[in-house]
Amino acid sequence: MPQIDINTLFLVLIAISVTVAAMLASVGSRADKSLLIWSTAYLAQAAGFLLISLRQVISDVLSIWLGNLLVSMGYSLLAAGLLNFLHRATSKWVVLVPALLFLNFLYLFDNLEARLVLGGLTNTGQMLFLILLLRRHRFEIAGRGKQILTVCFAVGATLSLIRPLTVIAGVAEIPSYDSGGFAQTYTFLGINILSIANALGLVLMEKEQAEATMYSMARSDYLTGLMNRRSFYERINQLISDKKSKQYAALILLDLDNFKPLNDTHGHGAGDQMLIQAANRMSGCIGEHDVVARLGGDEFVFLLPFLGTDQQQAKASALEVAEKIKNALAEPYALTSGSSTPSENISFQYRCTASLGVQLFSQGQRSREAIMREADMAMYAAKTKEKGTIAFT
């Protein structure tokens, strides 16, 4: 078995931790503090390993207790950074539990084996907590970075158990912190490698999440959170390009009838409130495969893609959804207007109907422009005839 000097591994680990901390801090920002917190985690571990390596130079309190505590705090800060990344509050227990456990080191200066077991089990628990966070919130995190980190923390938990299990099983003796042997050598060699892998995983996760956020923003309406015009056009183009499908689909175009008077009387703030409430109501009226988008202003569009192969049944289904939308939007809206000071705002109710145009079409048979044009004509026919009604073509 190759022998590597433990003090050399400590030196390399300190250098890696400081370098990674500097790199994370350089790409971090005040807007997103996750990378800055992770940078602090690496600095804490660098300081901890430095104190541990100075065992024969400084006091035991600094080397044994504070050094190991800082290493453990590094893992706590990794968890705090991950919670910040997920926009979750960090519980004080994430930091306090490891700190309280390491208080026992003050009474274990003469018992290396007890320290190895306590420290190893504590660090293993911290690794498992990090894995739990990644698994619990996996659907909120985009990309492959979370998978890399999950593997790294799983390997880290395993490494943290090597020395405690070696001591408990009596497989080999570990006479001092810098002694050689399988348990010591491969534990610290693994920690060196994982320090680099963890940093790559953190940066990749941050990058992929930022890209996913930008992609979502480019496809969503900034005010209502609905699809925007661009993403809706992509969706309907996909639908009408499927020439093999025999199913009918429907497009519903609507315009809010009394929206402009609201803006003119109570201001755009009240108008924005109503648009948001209207969007929420519309989202609650459609099925799993249906989509709704804001085209602009007070104009919205729905796409109902799978209405079956029977024309009359498809028409009835489309009109049923349109009626549901019309009734939902006709309910009064609770709005506020007035001063920017909350105490001076005026609360009021506002009623606003919607005129809807419904266009039924066969998938793969017509162009998007033709379908939108027919639905637009139907909507204006409804608005001209009587506001708050539905017209079908």
FIRO-738476 format. One record per residue (C-alpha): residue number from 1; x, y, z. Coordinates in Angstrom, 1 decimal, padded with zeros to 4 digits, m for minus. Layout:
// FIRO-738476
   resi        u        v        w
    NUM        X        Y        Z
...
***
This chain:
// FIRO-738476
   resi        u        v        w
      1    000.0    000.0    000.0
      2    001.5    003.4   m001.0
      3    002.3    005.6    002.0
      4    001.7    009.4    001.7
      5    002.8    011.8    004.4
      6   m000.3    013.0    006.3
      7    001.2    016.5    006.9
      8    001.7    016.8    003.1
      9   m001.9    015.9    002.5
     10   m002.9    018.6    005.1
     11   m000.8    021.2    003.3
     12   m002.3    020.3   m000.1
     13   m005.8    020.3    001.5
     14   m005.3    023.8    003.0
     15   m004.0    025.1   m000.4
     16   m006.9    023.6   m002.3
     17   m009.5    025.0    000.2
     18   m008.0    028.6    000.1
     19   m007.8    028.5   m003.7
     20   m011.4    027.3   m004.0
     21   m012.6    029.9   m001.5
     22   m011.0    032.6   m003.5
     23   m012.5    031.4   m006.8
     24   m016.0    031.1   m005.3
     25   m015.8    034.5   m003.8
     26   m014.6    036.0   m007.1
     27   m017.7    034.7   m009.0
     28   m020.2    035.3   m006.1
     29   m022.3    038.4   m005.9
     30   m024.3    040.4   m003.4
     31   m027.5    039.4   m005.2
     32   m026.9    035.7   m004.7
     33   m024.9    035.1   m001.6
     34   m024.8    031.3   m002.0
     35   m021.3    031.3   m003.6
     36   m020.0    033.7   m000.9
     37   m021.3    031.4    001.9
     38   m019.7    028.4    000.2
     39   m016.5    030.4   m000.1
     40   m016.6    031.0    003.7
     41   m017.2    027.3    004.2
     42   m013.9    026.5    002.4
     43   m012.1    029.2    004.3
     44   m013.4    027.8    007.6
     45   m012.1    024.3    006.7
     46   m008.8    025.7    005.5
     47   m008.4    027.4    008.9
     48   m009.5    024.3    010.7
     49   m007.0    022.0    008.9
     50   m004.2    024.6    009.5
     51   m004.9    024.6    013.2
     52   m005.0    020.7    013.3
     53   m001.7    020.5    011.5
     54   m000.1    022.8    014.1
     55   m000.8    020.4    016.9
     56    002.8    020.5    018.3
     57    003.1    024.3    018.0
     58   m000.1    025.7    019.4
     59   m002.3    024.8    022.4
     60   m004.6    021.8    022.4
     61   m007.7    024.0    022.7
     62   m006.8    025.8    019.4
     63   m005.6    022.7    017.6
     64   m007.9    020.0    018.8
     65   m011.1    021.8    019.7
     66   m011.2    024.9    017.5
     67   m009.5    023.2    014.5
     68   m012.0    020.3    014.4
     69   m014.9    022.7    015.1
     70   m014.0    024.9    012.1
     71   m013.8    021.9    009.8
     72   m017.3    020.9    011.0
     73   m018.5    024.5    010.6
     74   m017.4    024.3    007.0
     75   m020.0    021.5    006.4
     76   m022.6    023.6    008.2
     77   m021.9    026.6    006.0
     78   m022.2    024.3    002.9
     79   m025.7    023.5    004.1
     80   m026.4    027.2    004.9
     81   m025.3    028.1    001.4
     82   m027.5    025.4   m000.1
     83   m030.5    026.7    001.9
     84   m029.8    030.2    000.7
     85   m029.6    028.9   m002.9
     86   m033.0    027.3   m002.4
     87   m034.4    030.6   m000.9
     88   m035.0    028.9    002.4
     89   m034.2    030.2    005.9
     90   m031.3    028.6    007.6
     91   m032.2    027.1    011.0
     92   m029.9    027.9    013.8
     93   m029.6    024.2    014.6
     94   m027.7    023.6    011.4
     95   m024.8    025.4    013.1
     96   m025.6    024.8    016.7
     97   m025.9    021.0    016.7
     98   m022.3    020.4    015.4
     99   m020.9    023.1    017.6
    100   m022.5    021.6    020.7
    101   m021.2    018.1    019.8
    102   m017.7    019.4    019.4
    103   m017.8    020.9    022.9
    104   m017.2    017.4    024.0
    105   m013.7    017.7    022.5
    106   m012.8    019.9    025.4
    107   m013.1    016.8    027.6
    108   m011.4    014.4    025.2
    109   m007.9    015.9    024.7
    110   m006.3    012.7    026.0
    111   m008.7    010.3    024.1
    112   m007.9    010.4    020.4
    113   m010.1    007.4    019.6
    114   m013.2    009.0    021.2
    115   m012.5    012.2    019.2
    116   m012.2    010.2    016.0
    117   m015.5    008.5    016.5
    118   m017.4    011.6    017.6
    119   m015.9    013.8    014.8
    120   m016.4    011.2    012.1
    121   m020.1    010.5    013.1
    122   m020.8    014.2    013.3
    123   m019.4    014.9    009.9
    124   m021.2    011.9    008.4
    125   m024.5    013.3    009.8
    126   m023.7    016.6    008.2
    127   m023.1    015.0    004.8
    128   m026.3    013.0    005.0
    129   m028.2    016.3    005.8
    130   m026.7    017.8    002.7
    131   m027.9    014.8    000.6
    132   m031.3    015.1    002.2
    133   m031.6    018.8    001.2
    134   m030.6    017.9   m002.4
    135   m033.0    015.1   m002.7
    136   m035.9    016.9   m001.0
    137   m035.6    019.9   m003.3
    138   m034.4    018.1   m006.4
    139   m037.3    019.4   m008.5
    140   m036.4    023.0   m007.7
    141   m032.8    022.6   m008.8
    142   m032.0    022.5   m012.6
    143   m029.3    020.4   m014.3
    144   m026.7    017.9   m013.3
    145   m024.9    019.8   m010.6
    146   m027.1    018.4   m007.9
    147   m026.4    014.9   m009.0
    148   m022.6    015.5   m008.8
    149   m023.0    017.0   m005.3
    150   m025.1    014.1   m004.2
    151   m022.5    011.6   m005.2
    152   m019.7    013.7   m003.6
    153   m021.5    014.0   m000.3
    154   m022.3    010.3   m000.3
    155   m018.6    009.5   m000.9
    156   m017.8    012.1    001.8
    157   m020.1    010.4    004.3
    158   m018.4    007.1    003.6
    159   m014.9    008.6    004.0
    160   m016.0    010.2    007.3
    161   m016.9    006.7    008.6
    162   m013.6    005.1    007.8
    163   m011.7    006.2    010.8
    164   m014.5    005.7    013.4
    165   m015.2    002.2    012.0
    166   m011.5    001.4    012.1
    167   m011.3    002.4    015.7
    168   m014.5    000.6    016.8
    169   m013.7   m002.6    014.9
    170   m010.1   m002.5    016.1
    171   m008.8   m003.2    012.6
    172   m005.8   m000.9    013.0
    173   m004.5    001.6    015.5
    174   m004.4    005.4    014.9
    175   m001.9    006.6    017.4
    176   m001.9    010.3    016.4
    177   m003.6    012.7    014.0
    178   m000.7    012.6    011.5
    179    000.1    008.8    011.7
    180    000.0    006.9    008.4
    181   m001.9    003.8    007.5
    182   m004.9    002.9    005.3
    183   m007.5    004.8    007.3
    184   m005.6    008.1    007.6
    185   m004.1    008.1    004.1
    186   m007.2    007.3    002.1
    187   m009.5    009.5    004.3
    188   m007.4    012.6    003.7
    189   m006.6    011.8    000.1
    190   m010.3    011.4   m000.5
    191   m011.1    014.7    001.2
    192   m008.6    016.5   m001.1
    193   m010.2    015.1   m004.2
    194   m013.8    015.8   m002.9
    195   m012.9    019.4   m002.1
    196   m012.3    020.0   m005.8
    197   m015.3    017.9   m006.9
    198   m017.6    019.7   m004.5
    199   m016.5    023.1   m005.8
    200   m017.1    022.0   m009.4
    201   m020.5    020.7   m008.5
    202   m021.5    023.9   m006.6
    203   m020.4    026.2   m009.5
    204   m022.1    024.0   m012.1
    205   m025.3    023.9   m010.0
    206   m025.3    027.7   m009.7
    207   m024.7    028.1   m013.4
    208   m027.4    025.7   m014.5
    209   m029.9    027.3   m012.1
    210   m029.2    030.7   m013.5
    211   m029.6    029.5   m017.1
    212   m032.9    027.8   m016.2
    213   m034.1    031.0   m014.6
    214   m033.2    033.1   m017.6
    215   m034.9    030.6   m019.9
    216   m038.0    030.7   m017.8
    217   m038.1    034.5   m017.8
    218   m037.7    034.6   m021.5
    219   m040.8    032.4   m021.9
    220   m043.0    033.8   m019.3
    221   m045.0    037.0   m019.0
    222   m043.3    039.2   m016.4
    223   m046.5    040.3   m014.7
    224   m048.8    037.3   m014.6
    225   m046.3    034.4   m014.9
    226   m048.3    032.9   m017.7
    227   m046.8    031.9   m021.0
    228   m045.8    034.9   m023.2
    229   m046.5    035.3   m026.9
    230   m043.3    033.7   m028.0
    231   m043.6    030.5   m026.0
    232   m047.3    030.2   m026.9
    233   m046.5    030.5   m030.6
    234   m043.9    027.7   m030.2
    235   m046.5    025.5   m028.5
    236   m049.2    026.0   m031.1
    237   m046.7    025.5   m033.9
    238   m045.7    022.1   m032.5
    239   m049.4    021.2   m032.3
    240   m050.4    022.1   m035.9
    241   m047.2    020.5   m037.3
    242   m048.4    017.1   m036.1
    243   m050.2    016.0   m039.4
    244   m050.7    012.5   m038.2
    245   m053.1    013.4   m035.4
    246   m056.8    013.2   m036.1
    247   m057.8    015.0   m032.9
    248   m059.5    018.4   m032.8
    249   m058.1    021.3   m030.9
    250   m059.5    024.7   m030.0
    251   m058.1    028.2   m029.6
    252   m059.9    030.6   m027.3
    253   m059.0    034.3   m027.7
    254   m060.4    036.8   m025.1
    255   m060.3    040.4   m024.3
    256   m061.2    042.0   m021.0
    257   m064.1    044.4   m021.7
    258   m063.8    047.0   m018.9
    259   m060.1    047.1   m018.4
    260   m059.2    050.5   m019.9
    261   m061.7    052.4   m017.7
    262   m060.0    050.8   m014.6
    263   m056.6    052.0   m015.7
    264   m057.9    055.5   m016.5
    265   m059.8    055.8   m013.2
    266   m057.6    054.0   m010.6
    267   m054.2    053.8   m012.3
    268   m052.0    051.1   m013.7
    269   m051.3    049.7   m010.3
    270   m054.9    048.6   m009.9
    271   m054.9    047.4   m013.5
    272   m051.9    045.2   m012.8
    273   m053.6    043.7   m009.7
    274   m056.6    042.8   m011.8
    275   m054.5    041.2   m014.5
    276   m052.7    039.0   m011.9
    277   m056.0    038.0   m010.4
    278   m057.6    037.3   m013.8
    279   m054.5    035.2   m014.8
    280   m054.9    033.1   m011.6
    281   m058.6    032.5   m012.4
    282   m057.9    031.5   m016.0
    283   m055.2    029.1   m014.9
    284   m057.7    027.4   m012.6
    285   m060.2    026.9   m015.5
    286   m058.0    024.7   m017.8
    287   m056.9    021.1   m017.8
    288   m053.5    019.5   m017.4
    289   m052.6    019.6   m021.1
    290   m054.2    023.0   m021.9
    291   m052.2    026.2   m021.9
    292   m053.0    029.9   m021.4
    293   m050.8    032.8   m022.4
    294   m050.9    036.6   m022.2
    295   m050.5    038.1   m025.7
    296   m050.2    041.6   m024.4
    297   m052.3    044.2   m022.5
    298   m055.6    042.7   m021.6
    299   m055.6    040.1   m024.3
    300   m055.2    036.4   m023.5
    301   m055.3    033.2   m025.5
    302   m056.0    029.5   m024.6
    303   m055.0    026.4   m026.4
    304   m057.0    023.2   m025.8
    305   m055.1    020.5   m027.7
    306   m056.8    017.2   m027.1
    307   m060.5    017.4   m027.6
    308   m061.0    014.0   m029.4
    309   m061.9    013.0   m032.9
    310   m065.6    013.8   m032.8
    311   m066.3    017.3   m034.0
    312   m069.5    017.9   m032.1
    313   m068.1    016.6   m028.9
    314   m064.9    018.7   m029.4
    315   m067.1    021.8   m030.0
    316   m069.1    021.1   m026.8
    317   m065.9    020.6   m024.8
    318   m064.4    023.9   m026.0
    319   m067.6    025.8   m025.3
    320   m067.8    024.3   m021.9
    321   m064.3    025.5   m021.0
    322   m065.0    029.0   m022.6
    323   m068.1    029.3   m020.4
    324   m066.2    028.4   m017.3
    325   m063.6    031.0   m018.1
    326   m066.2    033.7   m018.8
    327   m068.0    033.0   m015.5
    328   m064.8    033.0   m013.5
    329   m063.7    036.4   m015.0
    330   m067.1    037.9   m014.4
    331   m066.7    037.6   m010.6
    332   m065.8    040.9   m008.8
    333   m062.1    041.7   m008.2
    334   m060.9    043.0   m004.9
    335   m058.4    045.8   m005.7
    336   m056.7    048.8   m004.1
    337   m055.7    052.2   m005.4
    338   m054.5    055.5   m004.1
    339   m051.3    056.5   m002.4
    340   m048.0    054.6   m002.2
    341   m048.5    054.6    001.6
    342   m050.5    051.5    002.5
    343   m052.6    053.3    005.1
    344   m053.9    055.7    002.5
    345   m054.9    053.1   m000.1
    346   m058.5    052.7   m001.1
    347   m060.0    049.2   m001.3
    348   m062.8    048.6   m003.8
    349   m064.4    045.9   m005.9
    350   m064.4    046.0   m009.6
    351   m066.4    044.0   m012.2
    352   m065.0    043.2   m015.6
    353   m066.4    040.8   m018.1
    354   m064.6    039.2   m021.0
    355   m065.5    038.6   m024.6
    356   m064.3    035.3   m026.0
    357   m063.8    034.0   m029.5
    358   m063.6    030.2   m030.0
    359   m062.0    028.6   m033.0
    360   m062.1    024.8   m033.5
    361   m059.5    023.2   m035.8
    362   m058.0    019.9   m036.8
    363   m054.4    019.4   m035.9
    364   m052.1    019.6   m038.9
    365   m054.7    021.2   m041.2
    366   m054.3    024.9   m040.9
    367   m051.7    027.6   m040.2
    368   m051.3    029.4   m036.9
    369   m052.0    032.7   m038.6
    370   m055.3    031.5   m040.0
    371   m056.4    030.0   m036.7
    372   m055.5    033.2   m034.8
    373   m057.3    035.3   m037.4
    374   m060.5    033.3   m037.2
    375   m060.5    033.4   m033.4
    376   m059.8    037.1   m033.4
    377   m062.8    037.7   m035.7
    378   m065.0    035.6   m033.4
    379   m063.8    037.6   m030.3
    380   m064.6    040.9   m031.9
    381   m068.0    039.6   m033.1
    382   m068.8    038.7   m029.5
    383   m067.6    042.1   m028.2
    384   m069.7    043.9   m030.9
    385   m072.8    041.9   m030.2
    386   m072.7    042.1   m026.4
    387   m069.8    042.3   m024.0
    388   m069.3    039.3   m021.8
    389   m070.3    036.8   m024.4
    390   m068.8    033.9   m026.4
    391   m068.7    033.6   m030.2
    392   m067.8    030.4   m032.0
    393   m066.4    029.8   m035.5
***
